[in-house]
Amino acid sequence: MRKASIARKTAETAIEVEIDLDGSGAYDNQTGVGFFDHMLDQLSRHSLIDMTIRTKGDYHIDDHHTVEDTGIALGQALVKALGDKRGIRRYGSCLLPMDDALVRCALDLSARPFLIWNVDLPTQKIGSFDCELVREFFQALATHGGITLHVDALHGVNSHHIAEAAFKSVARALREAVEPDPRKGDAIPSTKGAL
């Protein structure tokens, strides 16, 4: 069963994450940050990974810890659900259009975390959400999920569209990478024999 639950509690946040890699994209995400919930819903829906996330953060300071720590916990849940990664495709990519925005993602579930982020959001905020937190989420997800993650915004003038296209492109690439490989069903996808 490729499912995982993570509970993470610090002085700044309390987070519970449940995921099912073989889900249908069902989601129930409540972080207390409306735009971020909307993005997590997109991540779940387009990756077909079922997600239930409950985050309580130090909102009186700002949303930074809430967003970053959710990325940490979700990355940890991915690692746990993937186990030894036997039988997965490992790599995924997506070129995703959303109105004016076009975002490319390529990723490798390599256990070697690295983020290349070529995404410029033209505004500082989307509603009350700090745009810089989009990168912070993906940095935390890549680091704690052991993901080599490249995200490039090729076009875009609307910050909401660019951010949403980034979440959707990562979701579609993740969907591909976690899928069972029908040609190598029980093999570790590496010549090293371990990931």
C-alpha positions in Angstrom: 0.0 0.0 0.0 1.6 3.2 -1.1 0.1 5.4 1.6 1.7 7.5 4.3 0.8 9.6 7.3 3.1 12.2 8.8 2.6 14.3 12.0 5.0 17.2 12.5 4.9 19.6 15.4 7.2 22.4 16.2 6.9 25.7 18.2 5.7 27.3 15.0 3.4 24.8 13.3 1.4 21.6 13.9 0.9 19.6 10.7 -0.8 16.3 9.8 -0.5 14.9 6.3 -2.1 11.8 4.8 -1.4 10.8 1.2 -2.3 7.9 -1.1 -0.1 7.6 -4.2 -2.7 5.4 -5.9 -5.6 7.7 -5.3 -7.9 9.6 -7.6 -6.8 13.1 -6.7 -9.3 13.5 -3.8 -8.3 16.3 -1.5 -9.2 17.9 1.8 -6.6 20.5 2.6 -6.9 23.1 5.4 -3.8 25.1 6.2 -5.5 28.4 7.2 -4.0 30.1 4.1 -6.7 30.2 1.4 -4.6 30.6 -1.7 -2.2 27.9 -0.5 -5.1 25.5 0.0 -6.2 26.2 -3.5 -2.7 25.3 -4.8 -2.5 22.2 -2.7 -5.9 21.1 -4.1 -4.4 21.6 -7.6 -1.3 19.5 -6.7 -3.5 16.7 -5.5 -6.1 16.8 -8.3 -3.5 16.8 -11.1 -1.1 14.3 -9.6 -4.0 11.9 -8.7 -2.4 11.7 -5.2 -5.1 11.8 -2.5 -4.1 14.4 0.1 -5.5 15.3 3.4 -3.5 18.1 5.1 -4.2 19.9 8.3 -1.9 22.7 9.3 -2.1 25.1 12.2 0.6 27.9 12.0 1.8 31.0 13.6 -0.4 33.2 11.4 0.1 36.2 13.8 3.7 36.4 12.4 3.0 35.6 8.7 2.3 32.6 6.5 6.0 31.6 5.9 6.3 28.8 8.5 2.9 27.4 7.6 3.7 27.1 3.9 7.3 25.9 4.3 6.6 23.4 7.0 3.7 21.9 5.0 6.2 21.4 2.2 8.5 19.6 4.6 5.8 17.3 5.9 4.4 16.6 2.4 8.0 15.7 1.2 8.4 13.4 4.2 5.1 11.7 3.4 6.2 11.1 -0.2 9.4 9.5 0.8 7.5 7.2 3.3 4.9 6.3 0.7 7.4 5.5 -2.0 9.5 3.2 0.2 12.4 1.8 -1.8 10.9 3.1 -5.0 10.7 -0.3 -6.5 8.8 -0.4 -9.8 8.2 3.4 -10.3 8.9 5.3 -13.4 11.1 7.7 -11.3 11.2 10.6 -13.8 8.4 12.9 -14.9 7.9 16.1 -16.9 5.2 18.4 -18.0 4.8 21.5 -20.2 1.6 23.1 -18.8 -0.3 26.1 -20.3 -2.7 28.2 -18.3 -4.0 31.2 -20.1 -1.0 33.6 -20.4 1.3 31.3 -18.4 3.4 28.4 -19.7 5.4 26.5 -17.1 7.8 23.5 -17.6 8.6 21.0 -14.9 11.0 18.1 -15.0 11.7 16.0 -11.9 13.6 13.0 -10.7 12.7 11.1 -7.5 16.4 10.6 -7.1 16.9 11.0 -3.3 19.3 13.8 -4.4 17.3 17.0 -3.5 18.0 20.0 -5.8 15.8 22.9 -6.9 16.2 24.9 -10.0 13.6 27.7 -9.9 13.3 30.0 -12.9 9.9 31.5 -12.1 9.4 35.2 -11.8 6.1 36.3 -10.4 5.4 39.9 -11.4 3.6 40.9 -8.2 4.7 40.6 -4.6 1.3 39.3 -3.5 -1.6 37.2 -4.9 -4.4 38.6 -2.7 -2.8 38.4 0.7 -0.5 35.6 -0.2 3.3 36.4 -0.4 4.5 35.3 -3.9 7.9 34.4 -2.6 6.3 31.5 -0.6 5.6 29.6 -3.8 9.4 29.0 -4.1 9.7 28.3 -0.4 7.1 25.5 -0.6 8.8 23.8 -3.6 12.2 24.1 -1.9 10.9 22.4 1.2 9.1 19.7 -0.9 12.2 19.0 -3.0 14.6 18.9 0.0 12.5 16.6 2.2 11.0 14.6 -0.7 14.5 13.9 -2.1 13.4 15.4 -5.5 15.6 16.9 -8.2 13.1 19.5 -9.3 13.4 21.9 -12.2 10.7 24.5 -12.7 10.8 27.1 -15.5 8.2 29.7 -16.3 8.5 30.3 -20.1 5.6 32.8 -20.4 3.2 34.7 -18.1 2.0 38.1 -17.0 -0.5 37.1 -14.2 1.0 36.0 -10.9 -2.0 33.8 -10.0 -1.8 32.0 -13.4 2.0 31.5 -13.2 1.8 30.1 -9.7 -1.1 27.8 -10.4 0.6 26.6 -13.6 3.7 25.8 -11.5 1.7 23.7 -9.1 -0.1 21.9 -11.9 3.0 21.2 -13.9 4.8 19.8 -10.8 1.6 17.7 -10.1 1.5 16.2 -13.6 5.2 15.4 -13.5 4.9 13.9 -10.1 2.0 11.8 -11.3 4.2 10.3 -14.1 7.2 9.7 -11.8 5.3 7.8 -9.0 3.4 5.6 -11.5 4.3 2.0 -11.6 6.4 1.1 -14.7 4.6 -1.7 -16.5 7.8 -2.8 -18.2 9.9 -3.0 -15.0 7.4 -3.8 -12.3 9.6 -4.9 -9.5 12.9 -3.2 -10.3 14.6 -0.3 -8.6 14.9 2.3 -11.4 18.7 2.8 -11.0 21.8 1.0 -12.1 23.0 1.4 -8.5 20.3 -0.9 -7.3 19.1 1.6 -4.7 17.6 5.1 -4.7 
